[in-house]
Amino acid sequence: MFKTHTTVLWLLGIGLQFVLAWILVARRLWKSVPFFCGYVLFNLLTGGSLYAIRSSPEIYFYAYWIGEGVGLLIGLGVIY
């Protein structure tokens, strides 16, 4: 039962990120906030990729930490 709740929350988060990315693209906001749009798209791709490889712990481990590092750098670009 715990796995079902975890999966639902994981997919819900990816779905909400997709909605946010769609709104940003539909309203052409990438022109005014390009780093934020890149950050949202990166997190969407990272979340989907991690969900797809969740069954392989070793690959997941490295993908997660590489994604966190790149996401941190993009996040700093959003702040500055």
C-alpha positions in Angstrom: 0.0 0.0 0.0 2.9 2.4 0.8 4.3 1.8 -2.7 1.0 2.8 -4.3 0.8 6.1 -2.4 4.5 6.8 -3.2 3.9 6.1 -6.9 0.8 8.3 -7.0 2.6 11.2 -5.3 5.6 10.8 -7.6 3.4 10.8 -10.8 1.3 13.7 -9.4 4.4 15.8 -9.0 5.6 15.0 -12.6 2.1 15.8 -13.8 2.0 19.2 -12.1 5.4 20.0 -13.4 4.1 19.2 -16.9 1.2 21.5 -16.4 3.5 24.3 -15.3 5.8 23.7 -18.3 2.9 23.8 -20.6 1.6 27.1 -19.2 5.1 28.6 -19.4 5.4 27.5 -23.1 1.8 28.4 -24.0 2.2 31.9 -22.6 5.7 32.3 -24.1 7.2 33.2 -20.8 10.5 31.6 -21.7 11.4 35.0 -23.2 11.0 36.8 -19.9 12.2 34.1 -17.5 14.5 31.7 -19.5 16.4 30.3 -16.6 13.2 29.4 -14.7 11.7 27.8 -17.8 14.9 25.8 -18.2 14.8 24.8 -14.5 11.2 23.6 -14.8 11.9 21.6 -18.0 15.0 20.1 -16.5 13.2 19.0 -13.4 10.4 17.6 -15.5 12.8 15.5 -17.5 14.8 14.5 -14.5 11.6 13.4 -12.6 10.4 11.4 -15.6 13.8 9.8 -16.1 14.2 8.8 -12.5 10.7 7.3 -12.5 11.6 5.3 -15.6 14.8 3.9 -14.1 13.6 3.4 -10.5 14.0 -0.4 -10.7 17.7 -0.2 -11.2 19.2 1.1 -7.9 22.8 1.7 -9.1 21.8 3.6 -12.2 19.2 5.5 -10.2 21.8 6.5 -7.6 24.1 8.1 -10.1 21.3 9.7 -12.2 19.8 11.2 -9.0 23.0 12.8 -7.8 24.1 14.0 -11.2 20.6 15.5 -11.6 20.8 17.2 -8.2 24.1 18.8 -9.1 23.0 20.1 -12.4 19.6 21.2 -10.9 21.5 23.1 -8.2 23.5 25.0 -10.9 20.4 25.8 -12.9 18.7 26.9 -9.7 21.5 29.3 -9.0 20.9 30.7 -12.4 17.3 31.3 -11.5 18.2 33.1 -8.4 20.8 35.3 -10.0 
